[in-house]
Amino acid sequence: MQLTLFFYTVTLKIRLTDLKPGQTVDEWYNLLPVNLTTKSDMGALRVSIRYLHEVIMPAKEYSSLKEVVIPLKSYYMY
């Protein structure tokens, strides 16, 4: 899995498998030309990135919370 950022003339690819959750990575990444016929050096970009993995519960897990919150909200509306 990788993160690909597209700019006007270049792309930047970062392999998400190289990132450990919660750890900050500060590295230089080579810029790749969008047009593959371009032979010139596109340079590099220094990126400081931190990968966070958050587990979101399915919507059905929130049903009991909605039963409590929605009646309260309508009760306090004028």
Backbone as a printed PyTorch tensor [residue, N CA C, xyz], in Angstrom:
tensor([[[  0.8570,  -1.1620,   0.0000],
         [  0.0000,   0.0000,   0.0000],
         [  0.9020,   1.2220,   0.0000]],

        [[  0.5040,   2.2260,  -0.7380],
         [  1.2990,   3.4460,  -0.8050],
         [  0.4110,   4.6710,  -0.9190]],

        [[  0.9470,   5.7710,  -0.4600],
         [  0.2910,   7.0650,  -0.5750],
         [  0.9220,   7.7630,  -1.7660]],

        [[  0.1070,   8.1870,  -2.7190],
         [  0.6190,   8.8780,  -3.8990],
         [  0.0240,  10.2760,  -3.9460]],

        [[  0.8880,  11.2710,  -3.9550],
         [  0.4650,  12.6580,  -4.0520],
         [  0.7950,  13.1500,  -5.4510]],

        [[ -0.1870,  13.6990,  -6.1620],
         [  0.0200,  14.2150,  -7.5110],
         [  0.1180,  15.7300,  -7.4660]],

        [[  1.1970,  16.2560,  -8.0000],
         [  1.3650,  17.6810,  -8.1610],
         [  1.2460,  17.9880,  -9.6530]],

        [[  1.5110,  19.1970, -10.0390],
         [  1.3310,  19.5920, -11.4410],
         [  2.2040,  18.7700, -12.3900]],

        [[  3.4580,  18.5970, -12.0770],
         [  4.3610,  17.8900, -12.9850],
         [  5.0590,  16.6920, -12.3510]],

        [[  4.8560,  16.4840, -11.0460],
         [  5.5570,  15.3920, -10.3650],
         [  4.6100,  14.6180,  -9.4420]],

        [[  5.0430,  13.4370,  -9.0560],
         [  4.3360,  12.6520,  -8.0450],
         [  5.3080,  12.3100,  -6.9310]],

        [[  4.7470,  12.0680,  -5.7680],
         [  5.5270,  11.6680,  -4.6040],
         [  4.8740,  10.4070,  -4.0600]],

        [[  5.6410,   9.3380,  -3.9490],
         [  5.0860,   8.0740,  -3.4590],
         [  5.7520,   7.6980,  -2.1390]],

        [[  4.9070,   7.3880,  -1.1540],
         [  5.3860,   6.9670,   0.1600],
         [  4.7450,   5.6220,   0.4740]],

        [[  5.5430,   4.6150,   0.7440],
         [  5.0200,   3.2970,   1.0800],
         [  4.4990,   3.3180,   2.5100]],

        [[  3.1980,   3.0710,   2.6580],
         [  2.5910,   3.0810,   3.9870],
         [  3.0720,   1.9060,   4.8310]],

        [[  3.4970,   0.8340,   4.1950],
         [  4.0030,  -0.3150,   4.9370],
         [  5.3300,  -0.0080,   5.6260]],

        [[  6.0240,   1.0410,   5.1750],
         [  7.2880,   1.4420,   5.8090],
         [  7.0640,   2.3050,   7.0490]],

        [[  5.8300,   2.7590,   7.2690],
         [  5.5220,   3.6270,   8.4010],
         [  4.9810,   2.7940,   9.5560]],

        [[  5.5220,   3.0330,  10.7440],
         [  5.0280,   2.3490,  11.9350],
         [  4.0590,   3.2820,  12.6630]],

        [[  2.9170,   2.7520,  13.1320],
         [  1.9170,   3.6020,  13.7970],
         [  2.5200,   4.4020,  14.9540]],

        [[  2.2510,   5.7130,  14.9470],
         [  2.6920,   6.5900,  16.0180],
         [  4.1140,   7.0990,  15.8940]],

        [[  4.9100,   6.5220,  15.0170],
         [  6.3060,   6.9280,  14.8660],
         [  6.4220,   8.0040,  13.7930]],

        [[  7.1530,   9.0610,  14.0870],
         [  7.3790,  10.1230,  13.1150],
         [  8.5660,   9.7680,  12.2370]],

        [[  8.4020,   9.9200,  10.9300],
         [  9.4660,   9.6670,   9.9620],
         [  9.8010,  10.9940,   9.2970]],

        [[ 11.0790,  11.3120,   9.2550],
         [ 11.5570,  12.5360,   8.6250],
         [ 12.5620,  12.1240,   7.5630]],

        [[ 12.1410,  12.0700,   6.2950],
         [ 12.9980,  11.5660,   5.2250],
         [ 12.8550,  12.3910,   3.9530]],

        [[ 13.8090,  12.1940,   3.0660],
         [ 13.7660,  12.7840,   1.7390],
         [ 13.1700,  11.7670,   0.7890]],

        [[ 12.2250,  12.2000,  -0.0530],
         [ 11.5950,  11.3300,  -1.0420],
         [ 11.8250,  11.9220,  -2.4280]],

        [[ 12.2170,  11.0670,  -3.3560],
         [ 12.4390,  11.5230,  -4.7350],
         [ 11.1130,  11.8510,  -5.3980]],

        [[ 11.1010,  12.9490,  -6.1500],
         [  9.9320,  13.3290,  -6.9280],
         [ 10.0170,  12.6370,  -8.2890]],

        [[  8.9140,  12.0470,  -8.7030],
         [  8.8680,  11.3190,  -9.9650],
         [  8.0650,  12.1140, -10.9760]],

        [[  8.5150,  12.1760, -12.2300],
         [  7.7780,  12.9390, -13.2450],
         [  6.4310,  12.2870, -13.5620]],

        [[  5.4060,  13.1160, -13.7680],
         [  4.0910,  12.6180, -14.1650],
         [  4.1770,  12.0650, -15.5850]],

        [[  4.8520,  12.7980, -16.4410],
         [  5.0510,  12.3830, -17.8260],
         [  6.2950,  11.4960, -17.8730]],

        [[  6.1300,  10.2250, -18.1680],
         [  7.2460,   9.2800, -18.1250],
         [  8.3000,   9.5360, -19.1890]],

        [[  8.0120,  10.3720, -20.1680],
         [  9.0120,  10.6920, -21.1940],
         [ 10.0070,  11.7410, -20.6950]],

        [[  9.7040,  12.3700, -19.5540],
         [ 10.6140,  13.3660, -18.9830],
         [ 11.8130,  12.6450, -18.3820]],

        [[ 13.0020,  13.0330, -18.7990],
         [ 14.2230,  12.3600, -18.3500],
         [ 14.9960,  13.1680, -17.3050]],

        [[ 14.6030,  14.4060, -17.0660],
         [ 15.3800,  15.2500, -16.1630],
         [ 15.1140,  14.8900, -14.7030]],

        [[ 16.0660,  15.2590, -13.8510],
         [ 15.9340,  15.0420, -12.4120],
         [ 14.8650,  15.9890, -11.8740]],

        [[ 13.8910,  15.4540, -11.1760],
         [ 12.7870,  16.2650, -10.6680],
         [ 13.0390,  16.7610,  -9.2480]],

        [[ 14.1180,  16.3160,  -8.6320],
         [ 14.4560,  16.7610,  -7.2990],
         [ 13.8900,  15.8430,  -6.2280]],

        [[ 13.8750,  16.3350,  -4.9920],
         [ 13.3950,  15.5520,  -3.8580],
         [ 12.6470,  16.4780,  -2.9160]],

        [[ 11.8610,  15.8840,  -2.0610],
         [ 11.0760,  16.6520,  -1.1010],
         [ 11.2590,  16.0300,   0.2720]],

        [[ 11.6010,  16.8570,   1.2360],
         [ 11.7500,  16.3650,   2.6060],
         [ 10.3770,  16.3580,   3.2570]],

        [[  9.9970,  15.2070,   3.8170],
         [  8.6780,  15.0370,   4.4140],
         [  8.8380,  14.5470,   5.8370]],

        [[  8.1400,  15.2040,   6.7420],
         [  8.0340,  14.7390,   8.1250],
         [  6.5930,  14.2760,   8.2870]],

        [[  6.4200,  12.9840,   8.5530],
         [  5.0850,  12.4100,   8.5550],
         [  4.9390,  11.4420,   9.7310]],

        [[  3.7180,  11.3920,  10.2730],
         [  3.4170,  10.4250,  11.3270],
         [  2.1400,   9.7020,  10.9370]],

        [[  2.1990,   8.3920,  10.9510],
         [  1.0660,   7.5490,  10.5800],
         [  0.2870,   7.1780,  11.8340]],

        [[ -1.0120,   7.4580,  11.8130],
         [ -1.8840,   7.0800,  12.9180],
         [ -2.9330,   6.1130,  12.3960]],

        [[ -3.0840,   5.0020,  13.0730],
         [ -4.0880,   4.0070,  12.6940],
         [ -5.2070,   4.0660,  13.7180]],

        [[ -6.3750,   4.5020,  13.2910],
         [ -7.5200,   4.6040,  14.1910],
         [ -8.6020,   3.6430,  13.7210]],

        [[ -9.1440,   2.9020,  14.6580],
         [-10.2110,   1.9750,  14.3350],
         [-11.5380,   2.6780,  14.5900]],

        [[-12.3550,   2.7600,  13.5740],
         [-13.6700,   3.3790,  13.6780],
         [-14.6980,   2.2590,  13.7920]],

        [[-15.5880,   2.3970,  14.7380],
         [-16.5980,   1.3590,  14.9300],
         [-17.6640,   1.4450,  13.8470]],

        [[-18.2920,   0.3160,  13.5460],
         [-19.4010,   0.3400,  12.5870],
         [-20.5520,   1.1990,  13.1120]],

        [[-21.3590,   1.7470,  12.2020],
         [-22.4600,   2.6420,  12.5690],
         [-23.4320,   1.9960,  13.5490]],

        [[-23.6670,   0.6940,  13.4470],
         [-24.6120,   0.0310,  14.3520],
         [-24.1610,   0.0940,  15.8090]],

        [[-22.8650,   0.2650,  16.0490],
         [-22.3510,   0.3650,  17.4150],
         [-22.7820,   1.6660,  18.0960]],

        [[-23.1650,   2.6550,  17.3000],
         [-23.5640,   3.9500,  17.8400],
         [-25.0740,   4.0720,  18.0480]],

        [[-25.8350,   3.0440,  17.7310],
         [-27.2980,   3.1260,  17.8000],
         [-27.8020,   3.4480,  19.2120]],

        [[-27.2130,   2.8420,  20.2390],
         [-27.6670,   3.1330,  21.6050],
         [-27.3330,   4.5710,  22.0050]],

        [[-26.2100,   5.0910,  21.5410],
         [-25.8480,   6.4840,  21.8170],
         [-26.8270,   7.4290,  21.1260]],

        [[-27.2100,   7.1280,  19.8910],
         [-28.1700,   7.9680,  19.1650],
         [-29.5180,   7.9980,  19.8810]],

        [[-29.9240,   6.8820,  20.4640],
         [-31.1970,   6.8430,  21.1850],
         [-31.2000,   7.7780,  22.3830]],

        [[-30.0470,   7.9880,  22.9860],
         [-29.9350,   8.8760,  24.1380],
         [-29.7860,  10.3310,  23.6980]],

        [[-28.9490,  10.5910,  22.7040],
         [-28.6100,  11.9560,  22.3030],
         [-29.7340,  12.6310,  21.5200]],

        [[-30.3370,  11.9600,  20.5830],
         [-31.3520,  12.5850,  19.7250],
         [-32.5740,  13.0540,  20.5150]],

        [[-33.1410,  12.2620,  21.4380],
         [-34.2610,  12.7910,  22.2220],
         [-33.8640,  13.9930,  23.0880]],

        [[-32.6610,  13.9910,  23.6140],
         [-32.1970,  15.1270,  24.4220],
         [-32.0940,  16.3910,  23.5760]],

        [[-31.5880,  16.2540,  22.3810],
         [-31.4390,  17.3990,  21.4950],
         [-32.8120,  17.9970,  21.1720]],

        [[-33.7810,  17.1650,  20.8380],
         [-35.0950,  17.6890,  20.4910],
         [-35.8140,  18.2570,  21.7240]],

        [[-35.5130,  17.7540,  22.8970],
         [-36.1180,  18.2420,  24.1260],
         [-35.6770,  19.6750,  24.4210]],

        [[-34.4040,  19.9730,  24.1410],
         [-33.8720,  21.2970,  24.4440],
         [-34.0530,  22.3170,  23.3270]],

        [[-34.6580,  21.9340,  22.2210],
         [-34.9030,  22.8910,  21.1350],
         [-36.1270,  23.7270,  21.4750]],

        [[-36.0680,  25.0160,  21.1750],
         [-37.1920,  25.9140,  21.4650],
         [-37.9960,  26.1470,  20.2200]]])
